[in-house]
Structures are given as C-alpha cells and as structure tokens.
Amino acid sequence: MLGLKDYYFPIIEDIFDSYGLPTELKYMAVIESALNTNAVSRMGATGLWQFMYSTGRFYGLTINSVVDERRDPVRSTHAAARYLKDLYNIYNDWILVIAAYNCGPGNVNKAIRRSGNRKDYWQIYYRLPRETRGYIPQYIAAAYAVNYFADHKIRPLPLNIPVATDTILFNKDIHLTQISVVMSIPSGELRALNPQYRTGLVPGSSKPMAITLPLNHLGDFIDLNDTIRNYKPDVFLNKTTRINDPSRSTYVPADIKGKTRLVYTVKEGDNLGFIAEWYRVGLSELRYWNNIYRNTILIGQKLAVYIDPAKADYYAKVNSMSFADKQRMIGKTVPSGAANGSLPTMTQSVEDEEYITYTVRYGDTIWDIVKMFDNVTTSDVLKLNNIPDPGKIQVGQKLKIRKKS
C-alpha cells in the first residue's frame, strides 16, 4: 500500500484540490480499499472509494458489464469529491463528513438526534454503528502510518506500475490485449492502469473513452495506432467481447441456487489455486463468485465459496485448518517446515549464490511473485529469465530472482 500511494495519492490530491477539499481526505482511500482499485466488499461496494452501485450511478459513474468506473481512479475520485462536498454542505464538519461517508448520512443524522442534537463526532460516538465508531480512529491510524512508517523501519514495496503516465481519448472500440501484444506492454500493467475496463474492451464507439498508458510508450502508441486496431479485430472487437474477455477462456458459472455459502479468510501462503483445490471447486468459479479478475488476493480477504449442502459440514472446518492439514486433506505431501504455516516456495540455487530460484505454483502471476521479494521489479525477472510474455509462465517453471543487498 505504501508503494501504491506514490501512484494514487498525486491523482487524489490534484482532484481534491480542484474541488477545494482538504487533500488529507486522501487517507480515507487507505481505509476504504487499501488503494486496491479492484477491491469489492461483501456488500458489493467496489473500487478505490468503495461505491455501491446506486451511489456510483447517482454521482455519474458508468457501471455495466463492460465498464465499471468505480474502479477508475480518476473518475471515482471525482465522484468521491462531489459526494464529500455534498456531505460537508450538510454537516460543516470534516470529521462528521468522514463518518457519514462510512455509514451514510441517515445513520449520522439519527445519532445526532439521539444525542440531543449534538454535532460533534465524539459526543455522538456511542450512537453510531459499531463500524463507524472505529472508522475515525482508523483514519487517524492510516494518516500516521503513511507519514511515519520510516520511524518504524517499514519500507514500501517497489511500485510495479509506472508513475509517469498520460491518457489518450478513443472514439473507436479497441482492446487492451491488442495494445499489449503490438507494443509489448505487459498485459497486467495495462490492466492495472485501466481497471475500469472489465473485459479489456474499451468501447470508444459508444462515447469517447480514455486509456492510461505509460508516458514512455505514448509516442509509439500514436505511431502504431492503425497497426494496433488492425490486430485481430475479428477476435477482440466482436459482439461477444462486450461480455467475455477473448484473451481468457470464456466461463459460464454453474448455478449456486441451493448451495451453501461458506466464507474463507485468506492466510499467509495461500493462493487461489490452493483454495480451489481445498474446497474442490473450479478456479474460474472461485474468481467469478468473488469478482476477481486476476489471481491477486490479500491476507485477511474474505472469499465466498459455494458448496453442496451435503458436504458443508465437512468443508466448514477448512477455514480453521493449518496449511499442512489442508494439503493432506487433498492427498498432497507437505514438505518439512510447512507444518505450521505456508508452503516453502523458494530455494537458493546451489550453483549460484547470487540468485534465488522460485518455482511457479498454480495460480501465480509474475506480479504476485515479484511482491514476495524486496527491491525486485517485474522487468528484472522477465529480463533475467528471457520471458517475452509475462502471461505465459508455467506451473513448475523455475525462475531466477537476483538477490539484492
């Protein structure tokens, strides 16, 4: 999150300043989404600012099967700024505004009335919902952590997306994969910069749409514009593309009617492939149920899993089992050292002490792997292992990771 702030905070500060809002309100995004544009709550709140569908639409965000501007850091921040300004016009107090953003103005108004019309957060504290009572302390903690992390010897992870970017408007349809292939820009990088395009399609023919690109690629993009749009348009720009992503296998989920919903809390060492195996469900199902478009999951994240009711009692214990026990449950051997936690995933190469060898696991992406190591970038790993396409790493593949002092 500290690495991501170098990309998202300047965007938020610039927009909030244009609305005359205190730029310190940016710390709310830390609590709302941990600066994850693809974050989705159990209630369906989505994006950097965790807008519900109705609130997002009210503040002008486009939300459909192709585009979800709640995930767009620029558009959603403009919407958040308008919402915060409306709340300030009601309360004229920024602490109450922050509280109302969390639980809604209706709950804050009820707390004010039940507290004898007092309009001070700490005086209405016990009348607020439990979650909102913790929200202001969390805001203070987030502001402290972002500004004083170095005093606690915490180091930000390197940012895996370019800080220097620019946008270009399109009035014709184009697909992010077309840009990725022709310009040799990693697909994950493009999707991270343009998370609002759910299937990768940019429907510019309906209205002008903006694409964010690394600044150093912008000139080449303009030069290669025709080549990009002529790359497999029959594959990437057909009608099916508007619902399904042709760069991935088309997936139609099974009906969950009649199934029992279990909740699994992500733990250190977990990945989606493991979790799907433990519950004997499809990886595509698990992604679909939890609105996950890649393989990235966070420790502490809650995942919904739908199970045959007859097996619900059996699988209900999975969430509290150790990693080793979960692996044994599906008949897999567990290496020594993994009994009390995560599976060892890296071994030092005997031939060369300057490198660590990492074995790719089911569900891994280059981006996930890079996050495990200090001061290592995606470009470092791709170049060192002669990988032209980061989307084509294979389970069991050995990757050399340069050790950094």
N, C-alpha and C positions, 0 to 999 in steps of 0.2 A: 504493500500500500504506500509506503514511503517513496518507493521508486516511481509508482504511478502518479504521485502528486506533482512531479515535475512536468508531466504532460497535461493533466486535467486542471490543476489549480490556476495556471495562467488563463485558461479558457474561461473558467468560472469567474475569476477576478475581473477580467475585462468586461464580461457581460453584466455582472452585478454593478460595477462602477457606472456603466452606461445607464442603468436604471436608478442610480442614486442610492443603492443599497450598501450597507456595510460589507466590505469584502470578507470580514471574519465569518460571515454566514457560510462560507465555503466548507467549514468544518462539519456542517450538517451532512454533507455528502459522504463523509467518512463513516458516520453512524448509519446512514441510510443504506449504503451499498458497498462499503469498503472500497469505493472507487472502481467497482466492477459494473461496467455498462450492461452486462448480461444477467445481472442479479435478478432473481424472481423470488418473491416471498411466497409463503404457503397460501396467502390470500390472493396471490396474483399480481401484487404490486411489482412493477418492473422498472429496470434501468437505474441510472446513476442517482436519480431523485425519487425512485420508488413510487411512481404514479400509478394509481389504479386506472382502469380503463376509462371510467366515466370522467374522472378529474382530468386525465390527459386529453380526452376529446374536448372537454369544456375549455381548456386553455390552448386549443388549436393544434394539437398533435395528431398526425395521421397514424392510425393504427388499423392494420388489416393483415391479411395472410402473407403479404409480400414486404410491406414496410411497417416498422414499428418505431416511431420517432421517440418513444420513451427511452429507447436505447441510444439515441443520437445525443452525444454530449453537448452539442451546441444548441439544438432545438429544444431539448429537455431543460437545459439551464435557462433559456429564455422563458419557458413556461413556468419553471420554478420561481424565477424572479418576479413574474407577474403575480403569481399566487402569493408570494411573500409580501409583495407590496399591498395587495388587497387585504391581507391579514393585518398589516400594520395600520391600515386605514381604520380597521375595527378596534384594535387594542392600544395603539400608540405606545407599545412597549415591546421591545425586541425579544425579551425572554418569554413573554406570553405568545408571541408570534411563533417562536421555535416550538413551544409546547403544542400550539394549535396545529402546526404542520404535522406533528406526530399523531395526534388523536382526533383532529378535526375541530373546527370552531364550536360545533354543537356541544361537545364534551367540556370544553373550556368555559363556555357560557353557563352550563349547568353548575360547574364547580364554583364559578363566581357568584351565582345566585345563592347557592347553598352555603357560601361563606360570608353572607351578609353584604354582598355586592363589593367585596374587596377585589382589587385588581392588581394584586401582587402574587407572583408565582409561588413564593414560599408561604404565603398566607392561605392559598387555596390548595396547597400541596396534597393534603390528605383527602381532598375531594376529587382529585384527578385519577384517571385509570392507572393501575399499577405500572404499566409500561412507561407512561408519560412521567411518572414520578422519578423514574431512572433516566429519563431522556436528557434533561438538563445536566445532571452530573456526568452523563456520558459525553455530552457536548464539551463540557469543561475538560474532561479527560482527553478527548480527541485533540482539542486545541493544544493542550500541554504536551501530549505525546509527539505531535507533528513538529513542535517548536523546540523541544528539549530532548529528543531521542539520543543525541550525541552524548549528553551528560550521563546516560545510562549504558553507554558503549553499544548502542544499537546502530547497525549500518543498513542503509537502504539496499535492496537488491537492485542490480543494474536494470535499467529500463529496456525492455525488448521491443519497443516500438519507437520510431523516430520522433524526436521532439519537434524538429523543424518540418512543418507540413504546410500545404496550401490546398485550397479547394478549387474545383472546376465544375461549372454547371453543364448538365447534359439535357438536351431536349429530344433525345432518341434513346431507345432501350439499349442497354449494354449489360454485360455480366461481369462480375468481379473476376471470375476464372479466366475470361478472355484477356483481361488486363494482366493477370498473374502469369499466364503462360507466355504471352507475347513479350512481356517486359521482364520476365524472370524475377518478379517480386514475389516473395513467399506468400502463399495464399493466406496463412494465418495472420500475417502482418496486415494485409489488406482488409481482412475481416475485422481485425481489432480496431483499425482506423475508421471502418464503416459498419459498425454493429447494427445499424438500423435496417439494413437490407437482409431480411431473414433468410432468404434462399440464395442470396448472392446476386439476384437480378436487380438492376437499377432501372425502374420503369419511367424513364425520362419522357417517353412519348405521351404520358398522361398529363404531366406538368414538369417543368424544369426541376431536375434533381441534382444535388451536389455530391461529388465524390471527393473524399480527402485522400491525398497522395503524399508520399514523402517528397520534400521540396527538391531533393536532388534528382527525382525522376520526372518532374513536371515538364521540363523541356522535351524530353524523349517522348512523353505521352502525347504531347501536341503533335510532334513529328510523325508518330506511329498511329495516330487516331484512326485512319482508314483501315490500316492493317489489323488493328485490334477488333474493330467492328465487323470485319470480314472473316475473322477466325471462327469457323464452325458456327455461324449464326443459326443454322437449322437445328443444332443441338442445344445451344444456350438461349436462344430467343424464341422458342416455340411456345405454344399456349400452355403446355404442361409446366414449363419453367416457372410460371407465375405461382404455382403451388408447391412444386417439388424442385429440389436442387439437383440439376443433372450432373454436377461434379461428385455427387454421392449417390449411393444406391437408393432408389425410391422405396419408401417404407410406409406401409399401411398398418396402423396398430390394431391389435386384437381388442375386442370389446371388453371393457373392465366391469361391465354390469354383472352383479352377483359375486364379485371377488372381494376379498378382504384387504383393506388398505393397512399396510404396516409402514412404520417410519424408521429409517436407518440414519444414524448420525455418523458422518464421515470422520474417520480417525486417521492418525498419522500412519503412513504406509499404504493406505487404501488407494485404489483407482477404480474406475467404473467397471473395468473388465473383471476384477476380483468380485465386486459386489454383485454383478450379474450372475457370476458362477455360483456364489454362495446361496442366492435365492432361486437358482435355476430359472432365470428369466432371460430374455434376449437383451443384448446390449442396446439395440435400437429401441426396444420398449422402454428400458430404463431412461434413456435420453429423452424420449417423447413424453413420458409421464412427468418429467421434471424440467421440461423446456430447456434442455441442454443441447447446444448445437455443436460443441466440440467435446473434448474429454476432460476439460478442466473442472475439478471440484475442489472445495476448500474444506479444511479441517473444521469440524463443527457444523457443516452444512447439513440440513435435513433433507433426505431423499425419500419420496413416496415409492413404495413397492406394492404391487397388487398381486395377491396370492390366492390360489384355490382355497376356499374356506376350510376344506377338509385338512389342509396342511398348515393352516395359520398358526396353530399352537406350536408346531414343530419349528417353523421359521421365526416365530416371535422371539426366540432366545438368541437369534443371530446377533442382534444389536449389542448384547452384553457379553458376547464371547470374545476371547483373545484371538489375535490374528492366527496363531498356531492352531487353535481349536477349529477355527473356521476353515482353514486349509485342510485339516484332517477330515472334517465333515464331508468334503467333496473328494476325499481319497487321494489327496496330494501330500507328498512328503514335505516336511518342513526342515530346512537347514538348521544346524545348531546355531544358537544365538538369536533365533527368531521366536522363541517360545513366549517371550513376554512383550512382544510388540511387533514392529514391522519387519517384513522380509528384507534381509540384506540385498541391496540392489547394485552395489558397486564393489569391484575388487581391483586391487592395484596390480598392474601388469608387472610380471617378474622381469621381462626383457628390458623395460624402460621405466625408471623410477620417476621420470618427468611427467608421466601420464597416469590417469585413472581409466580403467576400462569399465564402461557401463553396458549392461545387457538390456536391450529393449524388451519391455514387458507388454503384454496385451493391454491396449488402451492408451499407451504412451504416445505423446506427440513431442516433437523437438522442443516446443515451448515449455512443456511440463518438465522435461529432462533438464533444460538449462536452469530452471528455477532451483534445482537441487544443489547447485554449485555456486560458490562465491566468485564474483568477478569473471564470469564466463558469459559470452554472448552467443546468440543463435548463429551469427555469422562465423564465429570462431569454430563452432562444432561442425557446421556444414563444410567449411573450407578444409578443416583438418581431416575430415572423413570422406572428402570428394563426393559430397551429396549434392547433386544439382537441384533436386526436387525434395523439399522438406516434408512433403506429404506422403513420400513413398518409403519411409523407414519400415523395416520388417521386424516382427516379433522374433527375438533370438539374435538379432543383429548386434554385433559388438561395436560400440562407439568409443573412440579415444577422446578423452577430455584432458586438456592440458592443465596441469596443476599450477595454480597461481599463488605466489608468495604473499 
